[in-house]
Amino acid sequence: MKVPARQSGQGMTEYIVIVALIAVAAIAVYQFFGETVRSQTAGIALEVSGKSASSAISAAQSSADNAEGEGTTKKGLSAYTNDNSR
């Protein structure tokens, strides 16, 4: 039995919507934890190469603390300022 073209197009659209939602969620997670993950990866690379990673570990901890504080700040367009003087 052959599936009508219209119905298979609907299935493709549903997959595109799901992929888009996953991408938006991934971007949000990366905004919160991206700097922390980069610092930890840099620390691992330094340790593997035989160097001290204490500065990268400190940077990762600082980034994690900043990410924790991000959850308590209210964000939205009400906090937007159109400051073009920079």
TALINCOR-V314458 format. One record per backbone hydrogen bond with DSSP energy under -0.5 kcal/mol. NH is the residue of the N-H (numbers start at 0). CO is the residue of the C=O. If there is no record, write none. Layout:
nh: <NH,NH>
co: <CO,CO>
This chain:
nh: <7,8,9,10,11,12,13,14,15,16,17,18,19,20,21,22,23,24,25,26,27,28,29,30,31,32,33,36,37,38,39,40,41,42,43,44,45,46,47,48,49,50,56,57,58,59,60,61,62,63,64,65,66,67,68,69,70,70,71,72,72,74,78,79,82,83>
co: <3,4,5,6,7,8,9,10,11,12,13,14,15,16,17,18,19,20,21,22,23,24,25,26,27,28,29,32,33,34,35,36,37,38,39,40,41,42,43,44,46,45,52,53,54,55,56,57,58,59,60,61,62,63,64,65,66,67,68,68,69,72,75,76,80,81>
